[in-house]
Amino acid sequence: MAKTLQEKLSPWRQQIDQIDEDILRLLNQRAQAALQIGQIKQEYDADDAILKPEREALIVRRLQELNPGPFTQHSVLAVWGQIISACRGLESVPRVACLGPQGSFSEQAAYEHFGHFIKSVHCESFDEVFRAVEAGQADVGIVPVENSTEGAVNRTLDLLLNSPLKVLGERSINIHHNLLTKSGSLEGVSRVMAHPQALAQCQSWLMRHHPELVREPVASNAEAARIAANDPTVAAIASLAAATAWGLSVVQKGIQDDPHNRTRFLAIGNIECLPSGSDKTSIILAVPNRPGAVYEMLSPLAKHGVSMTRLESRPARTGQWEYYFYVDFLGHKDDPAVHDALAVLKQDVAFFKILGSYPTQP
């Protein structure tokens, strides 16, 4: 007699139940080992940060290299990111400053980068994120630095110039914008609100489908969702997480003009990352306004075999057409080739600042 569906599934479900029990036992062993490490640090009065970006990156990369599948490499990153966060949280729950209120893409990036065992410190602006970390009201912060559609986030670049904080990590996430209202329709709606970057990323869709809606920029997409929750004349462009957080309904999903829209975020704090074996370094440079100056500025990187991944410029605001250049390249500042290139750069430029060396996203 042929087996029923439930009879065929039963042994596999029993196997999964047993595997889950084994995983739980091993997770508790891992948590106990993490607590022991914390106790040893206390015994030696080690002034060591709970967050160790290079160590966490090494753990994930090693497991990705060992992973035979079918579990995907992205799944290894997602699962072990949460495991590391949970074990870290047994010692101390880090306070992470991000653009708020609840449901922002910055908060999503914080969860993806640091795991869910964090305390979100919601800030009204990027300036407040920097100030919260500098003042010790948060342990670390996370801010957007560039978008695949709209390019650099200029306010973040300006704040990095003058802040003493270091870059300690990066996280790139998919950005899916949704049109949200309290009712789930556009009846009675006359305005659409979002962060200026989000409005720009959806401008073609809005022009084609709802040119009648007045576009109003606000501090964040989550703030737009908060306003829309209390004002039936307002539609918000925000994440599905913001819709859940503020009790909104979806009018239309995925209204971003680029279906592959992504934003890169930087984690910032007072942590100096050690080499992890796969790192990136971010610096700011300025050169005199003369022919060939930019070429001369970048030539030490090429000479020492250092691969540049990003170059942005911002006006120096001197009125003399001078610029600050934001440069990302592969390698840690303590790697021999990078160290030698930076030594030459520092001598030849008018302004030099290392924003930080940090692990590349696994």
Summary of the structure (lengths in Angstrom):
residues: 362
radius of gyration: 23.5
end to end distance: 50.3
largest distance: 87.9
contacts: 1151
relative contact order: 0.13
helix: 43%
strand: 25%
